[in-house]
Amino acid sequence: MTDARYLDFDLEIWREGDQYKAEVRQSPAGPSERVLLKWPFDYSDTERENLLLRLENAVLKGRGRRSGPASTEEKVLREFGAEVFRAVLKESESVGEKFRSSLDLVARDSDVAGLRVKLKVDPPELAALPWEYMFDESGRKDGSVPYLCLRNRSPILRFIGKKDAGGKVRTNGPLRILAMVANPGGEWARLDTEAERRSIDDAWKAISNAAIELRWVPSGKLDDLQEMMLLGPWHIFHFIGHGGTDLYADTDGQMVSEGFVVMEDGAGGAAKVPAADLALMFEGERHLRLAVLNCCESGRGTFSSAGAELVRSGVSAAIAMQYAITNGAAARFAGMFYKSLAAGLSVERALTEARRHVRTQSDVEWGIPVLFARSDSSLAFDLSPATASPAPAAPAVKPTNASIDRARAQEELRRLFG
């Protein structure tokens, strides 16, 4: 399967005083004028906090089931998504006109896959909104999919200000994926991670025409991740575990938030790893192009979340979760995402396929993943056998029997580095 290119719809939203404004910086139809945004952007802080709580409750209550045309929880998210779409992409005068014109231009070009909606949302209170549920009510009339994120022609991503090269990544050898499970227990609920691990393993085993090496960090410890990074280069990092956001006062007394992931401390307990420390593990790793974080709140907001921090530190793209996702949905998501990626689809297209796969079993969980990116073009991986070399003969490290696997990893380090 091949994947055509996307054109970009660069939409920036910022705050001036007590007003929110938007402007299309670039699109197939050209830039727009600056416009003033209204609902829900003129909410008070209390009203916005209540809105965020109502949306999160709808996601958490609606997880894990498919109830027909629309559950009560999905209706809450659909109403929000429709209001945001109307405010930003329909009734916003110049911005809305450029969006409609851009979609028309894309539809007439058979060499274009669709329109990437690149959101650069600066105000933290707006970045925390689940934009992935934007709902175009006109889709009911013309037969198209109302949710933008479920359409192949309109994927949504959160754009990080810095830029790097995108396009198709041609690996010098096999595509190398480093996966990690951290399941410390204690105050953190034990996760049923086996289903997702099997989905990832099975996705790669089913591919016979691509050279791929999947390795597992031998434990959930940060030290073991650091050791495995020395065995790179790695192209994709996948993390399964817990995450969250902490609030603390900075030196000026202002409350700020910081994302984290939860790893194991090696003594049966948990260790919070700030997003900045996780990003430090990947600093300077120019081959690492994609991170997938299956942990709660790793994708909430563009400033403090772990997913955003990884992209800001240099990773080309990251997929992270803005709410807690069930084990079943996570397994379906991971399996279809990696199968689509290995079939040659771009990250945006593979994400859409994974969302659709989750949608068949869950009314709301398909909107939980968030894509952060810093590239001006879609990211894809070239897995053609012609450009791939045989994978190393070393056995794959599995997260079972951690002590044996750790010894194997250390022996390989000694062999490679002396």
PyMOL commands that set and color helices and strands:
alter all, ss='L'
color gray80, all
select helices_A, chain A and resi 45-62+72-90+94-107+124-127+131-133+139-142+148-150+194-205+222-229+275-282+306-313+327-342+347-359+365-367+385-387+402-417
alter helices_A, ss='H'
color red, helices_A
select strands_A, chain A and resi 5-16+19-26+35-37+112-121+156-164+167-170+175-181+212-216+236-240+242-249+255-264+270-274+290-294+317-321+369-375+379-382
alter strands_A, ss='S'
color yellow, strands_A
deselect
rebuild
show_as cartoon
